[in-house]
Amino acid sequence: MSHTVGQVARLAGITVRTLHHYDEIGLLRPSGRSRAGHRRYEDDDLDRLQQILFYRALGFPLDQVTALLDDPDTNPREHLRRQHRLLTARIAELQRMAEAVEHAMEAKKMGINLTPEEKFEVFGDHDPEQYADEAEQRWGDTDAYRESQRRAARYTKDDWQRMQDESKEWADRYTALMAEGAEPSGERAMELAEEHRLHIARWFYECPYEMHRCLGDMYVDDERFTAFYDAMRPGMGRHLRDAIHANADRHA
């Protein structure tokens, strides 16, 4: 069955002018002509057009497409193998691009303006954006959330590194205090709880004592926060919650 140039153009989603150009440069010559001299394309022509469009979609210039298709040492099966290799590579490239875009979107949402390499250097295998969507849903309409976003948007890699270093140094002192058997209501535990509150206020948003008390409750009520603190020392989430409450009580 033969097809007119208009039919082929519609099937392939290209213009008639493009098919005329392919004919003129010898890339795709129709197999036949009508009695009136109009181009007629056979099934083999459509197969070749499919190959042309594939290579064009991958960015090959027309002269290279011609050389590939007219290579006498390349059979149709080899074309398929080459296309499979090229498609596999392109898919992998597009996946990497999509991941990079998603990463950038999440980073903008959290206000963390770091490259993936910088983020890994600062945070290691901990993803600071893991719960970004949930945080926005729960607190997105609060002043504290908006203030946190505003501050985070201007932090540099050095700022994030300094923040992480401060957190680690604080955590080391808190776990050492627990190792000594200190009670959450003790003076040293309450002082560290106060440092915890001031750290939040310095880097993210104002954290009054009642808000800090709510955060402490979340460290016990939300198993993800509990796991985060308990990974530093078993029972730390509950111990810190109690210290936060004791500290809030003494400042009431």
ChimeraX attribute file (.defattr): number of C-alpha atoms within 10 A of each C-alpha:
attribute: neighborCount
match mode: 1-to-1
recipient: residues
	/A:1	6
	/A:2	19
	/A:3	18
	/A:4	17
	/A:5	19
	/A:6	15
	/A:7	14
	/A:8	21
	/A:9	16
	/A:10	11
	/A:11	11
	/A:12	12
	/A:13	9
	/A:14	13
	/A:15	14
	/A:16	16
	/A:17	12
	/A:18	11
	/A:19	20
	/A:20	16
	/A:21	14
	/A:22	18
	/A:23	14
	/A:24	11
	/A:25	12
	/A:26	11
	/A:27	20
	/A:28	19
	/A:29	19
	/A:30	23
	/A:31	13
	/A:32	16
	/A:33	13
	/A:34	10
	/A:35	7
	/A:36	6
	/A:37	8
	/A:38	12
	/A:39	20
	/A:40	20
	/A:41	21
	/A:42	15
	/A:43	12
	/A:44	12
	/A:45	19
	/A:46	18
	/A:47	10
	/A:48	16
	/A:49	19
	/A:50	13
	/A:51	19
	/A:52	20
	/A:53	15
	/A:54	15
	/A:55	20
	/A:56	14
	/A:57	10
	/A:58	12
	/A:59	10
	/A:60	15
	/A:61	11
	/A:62	15
	/A:63	10
	/A:64	12
	/A:65	19
	/A:66	18
	/A:67	11
	/A:68	17
	/A:69	18
	/A:70	12
	/A:71	10
	/A:72	8
	/A:73	8
	/A:74	11
	/A:75	11
	/A:76	11
	/A:77	9
	/A:78	11
	/A:79	14
	/A:80	12
	/A:81	11
	/A:82	12
	/A:83	16
	/A:84	12
	/A:85	12
	/A:86	14
	/A:87	14
	/A:88	12
	/A:89	12
	/A:90	13
	/A:91	12
	/A:92	12
	/A:93	12
	/A:94	12
	/A:95	12
	/A:96	12
	/A:97	12
	/A:98	12
	/A:99	12
	/A:100	14
	/A:101	12
	/A:102	12
	/A:103	15
	/A:104	18
	/A:105	12
	/A:106	18
	/A:107	20
	/A:108	16
	/A:109	16
	/A:110	22
	/A:111	19
	/A:112	22
	/A:113	19
	/A:114	18
	/A:115	14
	/A:116	13
	/A:117	9
	/A:118	16
	/A:119	20
	/A:120	13
	/A:121	12
	/A:122	20
	/A:123	13
	/A:124	11
	/A:125	9
	/A:126	10
	/A:127	11
	/A:128	14
	/A:129	17
	/A:130	11
	/A:131	10
	/A:132	14
	/A:133	13
	/A:134	11
	/A:135	13
	/A:136	15
	/A:137	9
	/A:138	10
	/A:139	12
	/A:140	14
	/A:141	10
	/A:142	10
	/A:143	12
	/A:144	16
	/A:145	16
	/A:146	16
	/A:147	15
	/A:148	18
	/A:149	19
	/A:150	15
	/A:151	15
	/A:152	19
	/A:153	17
	/A:154	12
	/A:155	16
	/A:156	14
	/A:157	17
	/A:158	11
	/A:159	14
	/A:160	19
	/A:161	17
	/A:162	13
	/A:163	15
	/A:164	14
	/A:165	13
	/A:166	13
	/A:167	14
	/A:168	13
	/A:169	10
	/A:170	17
	/A:171	18
	/A:172	13
	/A:173	14
	/A:174	21
	/A:175	16
	/A:176	13
	/A:177	16
	/A:178	18
	/A:179	10
	/A:180	8
	/A:181	9
	/A:182	15
	/A:183	15
	/A:184	23
	/A:185	18
	/A:186	12
	/A:187	14
	/A:188	16
	/A:189	24
	/A:190	22
	/A:191	15
	/A:192	21
	/A:193	26
	/A:194	17
	/A:195	14
	/A:196	19
	/A:197	22
	/A:198	17
	/A:199	18
	/A:200	14
	/A:201	15
	/A:202	13
	/A:203	16
	/A:204	18
	/A:205	20
	/A:206	18
	/A:207	18
	/A:208	12
	/A:209	18
	/A:210	14
	/A:211	13
	/A:212	23
	/A:213	21
	/A:214	13
	/A:215	18
	/A:216	22
	/A:217	19
	/A:218	17
	/A:219	22
	/A:220	21
	/A:221	13
	/A:222	11
	/A:223	13
	/A:224	12
	/A:225	17
	/A:226	19
	/A:227	17
	/A:228	14
	/A:229	21
	/A:230	17
	/A:231	12
	/A:232	15
	/A:233	17
	/A:234	15
	/A:235	15
	/A:236	22
	/A:237	26
	/A:238	20
	/A:239	22
	/A:240	25
	/A:241	23
	/A:242	22
	/A:243	26
	/A:244	29
	/A:245	23
	/A:246	20
	/A:247	25
	/A:248	19
	/A:249	12
	/A:250	9
	/A:251	8
	/A:252	8
